[in-house]
Amino acid sequence: MGQAQQHFDLAAQSYTEAIQLIRAMDEAFQQVSYAQEPEKRYDTRYTLYRFDLILQGILVQQALSDGVFDDLEQQFVSKITEYGDLMDYLRRYSGGQIDLTWAQLGALDRETQMLLVEHIPTILSTLCDHFVAPMAAIDATLIDLDVLSQLGDKILDIAAQLSQMDGQVDEQEGNAYARAFVQLLTDRWRAVTGQQQ
């Protein structure tokens, strides 16, 4: 088994654990919030779909930060998720104006890649809000469990495996990961739970 496959397998395990955590939190949220109105309950796959897009958004920002989005990184980011695909979302979000495959994203010139990276937080903003609101609401009620921290650990594990795909772990990718995680999740989460920045 190659190194790339080992990194992907480790990331896939962390992804599975993140999905289990999100599923449990979403089901708890629905059970509490819609106890009197069960007809308002929704399929948890909507929440998992949102998570997948957020995760891919974070990983894309990380991977593109060094100016190289090679084949192994593209495969990693596109295959790590099960419920959603960022390229499909961008196509729908833009009404077909952003119509890329993962390989095409990797082949874009650096300036265009950076322009897309710059806009990912805005593009995913509403989707992030819809993902975070129920997760953070449940998190705020749990005394012995820090859901954001646990979820963050899983995402960090995935990001760490991605950064090792090309054999080079650099500070630039780490900084891009941290910035994306804060923009897409942490700031929103803390706003809902009332935690200090």
C-alpha positions in Angstrom: 0.0 0.0 0.0 1.4 3.4 -1.0 2.0 6.3 1.3 -0.8 8.3 -0.4 -3.3 5.5 0.3 -2.2 5.3 3.9 -2.8 9.0 4.3 -6.2 8.8 2.6 -7.2 5.8 4.8 -6.3 7.7 8.0 -8.2 10.7 6.8 -11.2 8.6 5.9 -11.3 7.2 9.4 -11.4 10.7 10.8 -14.1 11.7 8.3 -16.2 8.7 9.4 -15.8 9.7 13.1 -16.8 13.3 12.2 -19.9 12.1 10.3 -20.9 10.0 13.3 -20.5 13.0 15.7 -22.5 15.3 13.3 -25.2 12.7 12.8 -25.6 12.3 16.6 -25.7 16.0 17.2 -28.1 16.7 14.4 -30.5 14.0 15.6 -30.3 15.3 19.1 -31.1 18.8 17.9 -34.1 17.6 15.9 -35.4 15.5 18.8 -35.3 18.5 21.1 -36.3 21.2 18.7 -39.1 19.3 17.0 -40.5 17.2 19.8 -43.9 18.8 19.5 -43.7 19.2 15.7 -42.3 15.9 14.3 -43.4 16.9 10.8 -40.6 19.6 10.8 -37.9 16.9 11.1 -35.6 16.6 8.1 -33.2 14.1 6.7 -29.8 14.4 8.4 -28.2 14.0 5.0 -28.9 17.7 4.5 -26.6 18.5 7.4 -24.0 16.0 6.3 -24.1 17.5 2.8 -23.4 20.9 4.3 -20.5 19.5 6.3 -19.0 17.9 3.2 -19.0 21.3 1.4 -17.5 23.1 4.3 -14.8 20.4 4.7 -13.9 20.5 1.0 -13.9 24.3 1.2 -11.4 24.2 4.0 -9.2 21.6 2.2 -9.3 23.5 -1.1 -8.1 26.6 0.6 -5.3 24.7 2.3 -4.3 22.8 -0.8 -4.2 25.8 -3.1 -2.3 28.0 -0.6 1.1 26.7 -1.9 0.1 27.2 -5.5 0.1 23.5 -6.4 -3.1 21.3 -6.4 -1.6 18.1 -7.8 -3.5 15.0 -8.9 -3.1 13.3 -5.5 -4.5 16.3 -3.6 -7.4 16.6 -6.1 -8.3 13.0 -5.6 -8.0 13.3 -1.9 -10.3 16.3 -1.6 -12.9 15.0 -4.2 -13.1 11.5 -2.7 -12.9 12.2 1.1 -16.6 13.2 1.3 -19.7 11.1 0.7 -22.6 13.5 0.7 -21.6 16.6 -1.2 -19.2 17.9 -3.8 -17.9 21.5 -3.8 -17.5 21.6 -7.6 -21.2 20.7 -8.1 -22.2 23.3 -5.5 -20.2 26.0 -7.2 -21.8 25.2 -10.5 -25.3 25.5 -9.0 -24.4 28.5 -6.9 -23.1 30.4 -9.9 -25.8 29.4 -12.3 -23.2 27.5 -14.3 -20.7 30.4 -14.5 -18.2 28.5 -12.3 -18.2 25.1 -14.1 -15.1 23.2 -13.1 -13.9 19.7 -12.4 -11.4 19.1 -9.7 -8.7 18.6 -12.4 -9.7 21.9 -14.1 -9.4 23.7 -10.7 -5.9 22.3 -10.4 -5.0 23.5 -13.9 -6.2 27.1 -13.4 -3.6 29.8 -13.3 -2.5 30.9 -9.8 -4.4 34.2 -9.9 -7.7 32.6 -10.8 -7.2 29.9 -8.1 -6.5 32.6 -5.5 -9.6 34.5 -6.6 -11.7 31.5 -6.1 -10.1 30.8 -2.7 -10.8 34.3 -1.7 -14.5 33.9 -2.5 -15.1 30.5 -0.9 -16.1 31.9 2.5 -18.6 34.2 0.9 -20.0 31.5 -1.4 -20.4 29.1 1.6 -21.6 31.7 4.1 -25.3 30.8 4.2 -24.6 27.1 4.0 -22.1 27.4 7.0 -24.7 29.3 9.0 -27.3 26.6 8.4 -24.8 23.9 9.4 -23.5 25.7 12.5 -26.8 26.8 14.0 -28.1 23.4 15.1 -24.7 22.0 15.9 -23.7 25.0 18.1 -27.1 25.1 19.8 -26.7 21.5 21.0 -23.1 22.1 21.8 -24.1 25.0 24.1 -26.4 22.7 26.1 -23.7 20.1 26.7 -21.6 20.6 29.7 -19.2 17.6 29.4 -18.7 17.8 25.6 -17.1 20.4 23.4 -18.5 19.5 20.0 -16.6 22.2 18.1 -13.3 21.0 19.6 -14.1 17.3 18.8 -15.1 18.2 15.3 -12.1 20.5 14.9 -9.8 17.6 15.9 -11.3 15.4 13.1 -11.0 18.1 10.5 -7.5 18.8 11.6 -6.6 15.1 11.2 -8.0 15.1 7.7 -6.2 18.3 6.8 -2.9 17.0 8.2 -3.2 13.9 6.1 -3.9 16.0 3.0 -0.8 18.2 3.7 1.3 15.0 3.7 0.0 13.8 0.3 2.7 15.7 -1.6 5.4 14.8 0.9 5.8 18.4 2.0 4.2 19.9 5.1 4.6 23.6 5.0 3.6 26.5 7.2 1.6 28.2 4.4 -0.8 25.2 4.2 -1.2 25.2 8.0 -2.0 28.9 8.1 -4.5 28.5 5.2 -6.2 25.7 7.0 -6.4 27.6 10.3 -7.8 30.7 8.6 -10.4 28.7 6.6 -11.5 26.8 9.8 -12.0 30.0 11.7 -13.8 31.7 8.8 -16.2 28.9 8.0 -16.8 27.4 11.5 -15.2 28.8 14.6 -16.4 32.4 14.4 -20.0 31.3 13.6 -20.0 28.6 16.3 -18.8 31.0 19.0 -21.4 33.6 17.9 -24.2 31.0 18.5 -22.8 29.7 21.8 -21.8 33.1 23.1 -18.2 32.1 23.6 -15.5 34.7 23.5 -13.4 35.0 20.4 
